[in-house]
Amino acid sequence: MKKLKYSILLFISFGCLAVMVNGQLKTENVILITLDGFRWQEVFTGADRLLVGNKKFVTDSAKLVSRFWRTTPEL
């Protein structure tokens, strides 16, 4: 997973460098959004039932399930 993060960071860095070398665009602000802490499984299929019920990770699993749990990943 670290290799993927470093690869993405390297790709973005080279992209920024290419824009700077070209000199046609003058970007003043850059916004970087990260999803640190999300597992890819949660992004595409929702929370894992085993993690939602684990007291080590969740203090009130009944409340969490009532607010966010769905039987399918679709909205």
Residue pairs with C-beta under 8 A, 6 or more apart in sequence:
16 30
19 25
19 27
35 43
39 48
41 48
42 48
44 73
45 73
46 70
46 73
47 68
47 69
51 57
51 58
52 58
52 61
52 64
52 65
52 69
53 61
54 61
55 61
58 64
